[in-house]
Amino acid sequence: MNDNYRKTLLLQLIPMIAGILVVPGGVIGGFALFNKFRWTVITAAFLGAIIAFLYQLLLIISIGKVFDSAAKERGSGEMSEEEIAEFKEKYKKRVSNAAKVSYILRLPLLGVSALCVFLIPSVFNAIAFVIALITEHLLIMVSGLLLKGRT
């Protein structure tokens, strides 16, 4: 893993990890504000934030591996226009395949966690889970957009 990739990965992980702490706190506070707080809100809010984090982390790792191998294979030498086009096409397919495989792995993670939440209401509050999951995803998307502007 090259240093630039590690720096970018760390910059992506910081808001995601912060979200695991901030998002459930906001959800719990919101439920308490409306006098709807139960201990199941805590478990659901943290589960939603953690699942969103893991979902995005798996995507980052799988796509990152493709880009890392592309950087190693590319080297630092000059390439002709034809070599550049061939290289881009080759790795476009690899990124697409990595995203598909990652999706196949990530979807059951989301599905099983949602199934647990809805089948075990004595442990998880479904509304708190959905709010935390969506909020964490939004936080990740916004931080990604802000990070994109910095790189």
C-alpha positions as CSV (number, residue, x, y, z in Angstrom):
1,M,0.0,0.0,0.0
2,N,1.5,3.3,-1.0
3,D,1.7,6.3,1.3
4,N,-0.8,8.4,-0.7
5,Y,-3.4,5.6,-0.5
6,R,-2.8,5.3,3.2
7,K,-3.3,9.0,3.7
8,T,-6.5,9.0,1.7
9,L,-7.8,6.0,3.5
10,L,-7.1,7.6,6.9
11,L,-8.8,10.8,5.8
12,Q,-11.9,8.8,4.8
13,L,-11.9,6.7,8.0
14,I,-11.7,9.7,10.4
15,P,-15.2,11.1,9.7
16,M,-16.6,7.5,9.5
17,I,-15.3,6.6,12.9
18,A,-16.4,9.9,14.4
19,G,-19.8,9.2,12.9
20,I,-20.0,5.9,14.9
21,L,-19.9,8.0,18.0
22,V,-21.8,11.2,17.0
23,V,-24.7,9.7,15.0
24,P,-25.9,7.4,17.7
25,G,-25.6,10.2,20.2
26,G,-27.8,12.4,18.1
27,V,-30.4,9.7,17.6
28,I,-30.5,8.9,21.3
29,G,-30.7,12.6,22.1
30,G,-33.5,13.0,19.6
31,F,-35.5,10.1,21.1
32,A,-34.9,11.5,24.6
33,L,-36.0,15.0,23.4
34,F,-39.4,13.5,22.2
35,N,-39.7,11.4,25.4
36,K,-39.5,8.2,23.3
37,F,-36.2,6.9,24.7
38,R,-35.8,3.2,25.6
39,W,-32.6,1.2,25.9
40,T,-33.5,-0.4,22.5
41,V,-32.7,3.0,20.9
42,I,-29.1,2.7,22.1
43,T,-28.6,-0.8,20.6
44,A,-30.3,0.1,17.4
45,A,-28.5,3.4,16.9
46,F,-25.1,1.9,17.4
47,L,-25.9,-1.0,15.2
48,G,-27.1,1.2,12.4
49,A,-24.0,3.4,12.6
50,I,-21.6,0.4,12.7
51,I,-23.3,-1.4,9.8
52,A,-23.1,1.8,7.7
53,F,-19.4,2.1,8.6
54,L,-18.7,-1.6,7.8
55,Y,-20.7,-1.3,4.5
56,Q,-18.6,1.6,3.4
57,L,-15.3,0.2,4.7
58,L,-15.7,-3.0,2.7
59,L,-16.3,-0.9,-0.4
60,I,-13.2,1.3,0.2
61,I,-11.0,-1.7,0.8
62,S,-12.1,-3.7,-2.2
63,I,-11.8,-0.7,-4.6
64,G,-8.6,0.4,-2.9
65,K,-6.9,-2.9,-3.6
66,V,-7.6,-2.5,-7.3
67,F,-6.2,1.0,-7.4
68,D,-3.2,-0.1,-5.4
69,S,-2.4,-3.0,-7.8
70,A,-2.9,-0.6,-10.7
71,A,-0.4,1.9,-9.3
72,K,2.1,-0.9,-8.8
73,E,1.6,-2.3,-12.3
74,R,1.7,1.2,-13.8
75,G,5.1,2.0,-12.5
76,S,6.7,5.4,-13.3
77,G,7.7,5.1,-16.9
78,E,6.2,6.9,-19.9
79,M,3.2,5.3,-21.7
80,S,2.0,5.9,-25.2
81,E,-1.6,6.9,-25.9
82,E,-2.5,3.3,-26.9
83,E,-0.9,1.9,-23.7
84,I,-2.8,4.4,-21.6
85,A,-6.1,3.6,-23.2
86,E,-5.4,-0.2,-22.8
87,F,-4.4,0.3,-19.2
88,K,-7.5,2.4,-18.4
89,E,-9.8,-0.2,-20.0
90,K,-8.2,-3.1,-18.1
91,Y,-8.6,-1.4,-14.8
92,K,-12.0,0.0,-15.5
93,K,-13.2,-3.6,-15.7
94,R,-11.3,-4.6,-12.6
95,V,-12.9,-1.7,-10.6
96,S,-16.3,-2.6,-11.9
97,N,-15.8,-6.3,-10.9
98,A,-14.5,-5.4,-7.5
99,A,-17.5,-3.1,-6.9
100,K,-19.9,-6.0,-7.9
101,V,-18.2,-8.5,-5.7
102,S,-18.1,-6.0,-2.8
103,Y,-21.8,-5.3,-3.3
104,I,-22.5,-9.0,-3.2
105,L,-20.7,-9.2,0.2
106,R,-22.1,-6.0,1.6
107,L,-25.7,-6.6,0.8
108,P,-26.1,-9.6,3.1
109,L,-24.5,-7.6,5.9
110,L,-27.1,-4.9,5.5
111,G,-29.9,-7.5,5.0
112,V,-29.1,-9.7,8.0
113,S,-28.7,-6.7,10.3
114,A,-32.0,-5.2,9.2
115,L,-33.7,-8.6,9.6
116,C,-32.4,-8.9,13.1
117,V,-33.6,-5.4,14.0
118,F,-37.1,-6.1,12.7
119,L,-37.3,-9.6,14.1
120,I,-36.0,-8.7,17.6
121,P,-37.9,-5.6,18.6
122,S,-37.2,-6.3,22.2
123,V,-33.5,-5.5,21.6
124,F,-33.6,-3.0,18.7
125,N,-35.7,0.0,17.9
126,A,-36.3,-0.2,14.1
127,I,-36.8,3.5,13.7
128,A,-33.6,4.4,15.5
129,F,-31.7,1.8,13.4
130,V,-33.0,3.3,10.1
131,I,-32.3,6.8,11.2
132,A,-28.7,6.0,12.3
133,L,-28.0,4.0,9.2
134,I,-29.2,6.7,6.9
135,T,-27.5,9.5,8.8
136,E,-24.2,7.7,8.9
137,H,-24.4,7.0,5.2
138,L,-25.2,10.7,4.6
139,L,-22.2,11.7,6.8
140,I,-19.9,9.4,4.8
141,M,-21.2,10.8,1.5
142,V,-20.7,14.4,2.6
143,S,-17.3,13.8,4.1
144,G,-16.3,12.0,0.8
145,L,-17.4,15.0,-1.2
146,L,-15.5,17.3,1.0
147,L,-12.4,15.1,0.9
148,K,-12.7,14.9,-2.9
149,G,-12.3,18.7,-3.0
150,R,-9.1,18.5,-1.0
151,T,-7.3,15.8,-3.0
